[in-house]
Amino acid sequence: MEHETPPAGCPGHDEARRTFLKQSSLLTALALAPGAVVRAAETEFDEKVAAAFEKVSLKLDVNGVKHKLSVEPRTTLLDLLREQLHLTGTKKGCDYGQCGACTVHVDGKRVNSCLTLAVMQDGKKITTIEGLAEGDKLHPMQEAFIKHDGFQCGYCTPGQIMSAVACIREGHADSEGEIKEYMSGNICRCGAYPNIVAAIQEVKNGGQKV
């Protein structure tokens, strides 16, 4: 006796139909997925390989500590300091070199670290706000900022202090007008400018080593 397909509407027919649909869906998935999965895996692998090959070896002296690092060529000095070395005193403000919050010293000269590629600083000496103090002894400029209330919210303060130190070292702190001009790259949204100028003048006139 030949096997007959159960008529539509019977329980056996519904079960056979569900099984057929499941098998068809599985076969379709197996036919389509491997290529997509393989391509996705290859893409992810290629990106990881490319990232590894793109990294550049770098040696820096940061606050007196020597570091051997591996960074992507596009990494800024600011991101390197904050994200890899965890020196978060240097602030990310505008990220366009317009506010000065990211100011650090490179071989004694102030720079906007958000505009400075880390790979260009190989072998150089970097000083951040964390490197100004000597242990528990604050730098004279830090003490002056506290004395003259040269900060309010404090976000711009690290960059202000680093620029203030450089301003004196560069010989641009001989008058109030000169200080204002050479500190103009550092923005204080709280408006503590008169106090900042007073702090710089005290350190300059006091002849303290900066």
DAMO-V590455 format. One record per residue. N is the residue number from 1. SS is DSSP state (~ for helix, > for strand, _ for the rest). PHI is phi in whole degrees, -180 to 180 (none if undefined). BURIAL is + if it has 24 or more other C-alpha atoms within 12 Angstrom, else -. Layout:
N|SS|PHI|BURIAL / N|SS|PHI|BURIAL
//
This chain:
1|_|none|- / 2|_|-75|- / 3|_|-76|- / 4|_|-107|- / 5|_|-71|- / 6|_|-59|- / 7|_|-62|- / 8|_|-56|- / 9|_|100|- / 10|_|-78|- / 11|~|-55|- / 12|~|-64|- / 13|~|-66|- / 14|~|-64|- / 15|~|-67|- / 16|~|-63|- / 17|~|-66|- / 18|~|-63|- / 19|~|-63|- / 20|~|-61|- / 21|~|-65|- / 22|~|-62|- / 23|~|-65|- / 24|~|-64|- / 25|~|-64|- / 26|~|-64|- / 27|~|-64|- / 28|~|-64|- / 29|~|-62|- / 30|~|-65|- / 31|~|-74|- / 32|~|-95|- / 33|~|-67|- / 34|~|-52|- / 35|~|-61|- / 36|~|-65|- / 37|~|-64|- / 38|~|-61|- / 39|~|-62|- / 40|~|-65|- / 41|~|-64|- / 42|~|-63|- / 43|~|-63|- / 44|~|-63|- / 45|~|-63|- / 46|~|-61|- / 47|~|-64|- / 48|~|-66|- / 49|~|-64|- / 50|~|-62|- / 51|~|-63|- / 52|~|-66|- / 53|~|-72|- / 54|~|-75|- / 55|>|-68|- / 56|>|-118|- / 57|>|-74|- / 58|>|-149|+ / 59|>|-119|- / 60|>|-136|+ / 61|>|-106|+ / 62|>|-113|+ / 63|_|55|+ / 64|_|86|- / 65|>|-110|- / 66|>|-85|- / 67|>|-128|- / 68|>|-111|- / 69|>|-127|+ / 70|>|-130|+ / 71|>|-133|+ / 72|>|-75|+ / 73|_|-56|+ / 74|_|-86|- / 75|_|-68|+ / 76|>|-82|+ / 77|~|-61|+ / 78|~|-60|+ / 79|~|-67|+ / 80|~|-63|+ / 81|~|-63|+ / 82|~|-78|- / 83|~|-91|- / 84|~|-99|- / 85|_|-99|+ / 86|_|60|- / 87|_|-96|+ / 88|_|-89|- / 89|_|-65|+ / 90|_|-74|+ / 91|_|-96|+ / 92|_|-99|+ / 93|_|-102|+ / 94|_|-81|- / 95|_|66|- / 96|_|-127|- / 97|_|73|+ / 98|_|-109|- / 99|_|-109|+ / 100|_|82|+ / 101|_|-64|+ / 102|_|-98|+ / 103|>|-62|+ / 104|>|-134|+ / 105|>|-107|+ / 106|>|-118|+ / 107|_|50|- / 108|_|87|+ / 109|>|-107|+ / 110|>|-76|+ / 111|>|-142|+ / 112|>|-85|+ / 113|~|-69|+ / 114|~|-74|+ / 115|~|-105|+ / 116|_|-110|+ / 117|>|-74|+ / 118|~|-60|+ / 119|~|-64|+ / 120|~|-80|+ / 121|~|-105|+ / 122|_|-53|+ / 123|_|81|- / 124|_|-94|+ / 125|>|-101|+ / 126|>|-109|+ / 127|>|-123|+ / 128|_|-110|+ / 129|~|-58|+ / 130|~|-69|+ / 131|~|-96|+ / 132|_|-76|+ / 133|_|-72|- / 134|>|-109|- / 135|_|67|- / 136|_|-87|- / 137|>|-88|- / 138|_|-72|- / 139|_|-68|+ / 140|~|-51|+ / 141|~|-70|+ / 142|~|-63|+ / 143|~|-63|+ / 144|~|-67|+ / 145|~|-64|+ / 146|~|-68|- / 147|~|-61|- / 148|_|-96|- / 149|_|53|+ / 150|_|-82|+ / 151|_|-152|+ / 152|_|-124|- / 153|_|-71|- / 154|_|89|+ / 155|_|-65|+ / 156|_|-85|+ / 157|~|-57|+ / 158|~|-56|+ / 159|~|-67|+ / 160|~|-61|+ / 161|~|-65|+ / 162|~|-63|+ / 163|~|-71|+ / 164|~|-63|+ / 165|~|-62|+ / 166|~|-64|+ / 167|~|-58|+ / 168|~|-71|+ / 169|~|-61|+ / 170|_|-79|- / 171|_|80|- / 172|_|-116|- / 173|_|-132|+ / 174|_|-86|- / 175|_|-154|- / 176|~|-61|+ / 177|~|-63|- / 178|~|-67|- / 179|~|-62|+ / 180|~|-60|+ / 181|~|-65|- / 182|~|-85|+ / 183|_|-107|+ / 184|_|-68|- / 185|_|-80|+ / 186|_|-112|+ / 187|_|-97|+ / 188|_|-119|+ / 189|_|-70|- / 190|_|-82|- / 191|_|79|- / 192|_|-88|+ / 193|~|-56|+ / 194|~|-59|- / 195|~|-70|+ / 196|~|-65|+ / 197|~|-61|+ / 198|~|-62|+ / 199|~|-65|+ / 200|~|-65|+ / 201|~|-62|+ / 202|~|-65|+ / 203|~|-66|+ / 204|~|-64|+ / 205|~|-71|- / 206|_|-80|- / 207|_|69|- / 208|_|-73|- / 209|_|-74|- / 210|_|-116|+
//
